[in-house]
Amino acid sequence: MGFPAPPRARPYLALRGRRRPMLPVRIPGKAGRAYRAGANLTLDGAETGKRTWEEFLGERLG
């Protein structure tokens, strides 16, 4: 499932003490289907990190 934004944005906004309404925006067609399936991402030969998103935010903002 690609890179869903709300699970990434909510911790950021919480650390900043902000709230924002979020609405899902579905990208139609083949491109949208590919993004939802995660076809735009690859792990073949990619370096992967060890930190979580929350750990990164804590270091940068906390």
C-alpha positions in Angstrom: 0.0 0.0 0.0 2.5 2.7 -1.0 3.2 5.5 1.4 0.0 6.5 3.2 0.2 10.1 4.3 -2.1 10.3 7.4 -0.1 7.9 9.5 3.0 10.0 8.7 1.4 13.4 9.2 -0.5 12.8 12.4 2.6 12.2 14.6 4.3 15.2 13.0 1.3 17.5 13.7 1.0 16.1 17.3 4.6 16.9 18.1 4.1 20.4 16.7 0.9 20.8 18.8 -1.3 21.3 15.7 -4.4 19.6 14.3 -5.4 19.5 10.7 -8.5 18.0 9.1 -7.5 15.3 6.5 -9.6 14.0 3.7 -8.6 11.0 1.6 -7.9 11.9 -2.0 -8.0 8.9 -4.4 -5.9 9.2 -7.5 -7.9 7.6 -10.4 -6.8 5.4 -13.2 -3.8 3.2 -13.8 -1.4 5.6 -12.1 -3.5 5.7 -8.9 -3.9 1.9 -8.9 -0.1 1.6 -9.2 0.6 4.0 -6.3 -2.0 2.2 -4.1 -0.3 -1.1 -4.9 3.1 0.4 -4.0 4.4 -0.2 -7.6 6.3 3.2 -7.4 8.5 1.9 -4.6 11.3 -0.6 -4.7 13.5 -2.3 -2.2 15.7 -4.1 -4.7 19.2 -2.9 -4.0 18.0 0.0 -1.8 19.5 0.8 1.5 17.0 0.7 4.3 17.2 2.6 7.6 16.8 1.3 11.1 14.8 4.2 12.6 11.1 4.5 12.7 9.3 7.6 11.6 8.4 8.5 15.2 12.1 8.2 16.3 13.1 10.5 13.4 10.5 13.1 14.4 11.5 12.9 18.0 15.2 13.6 17.1 14.3 16.4 14.8 11.4 18.1 16.6 11.5 16.7 20.2 
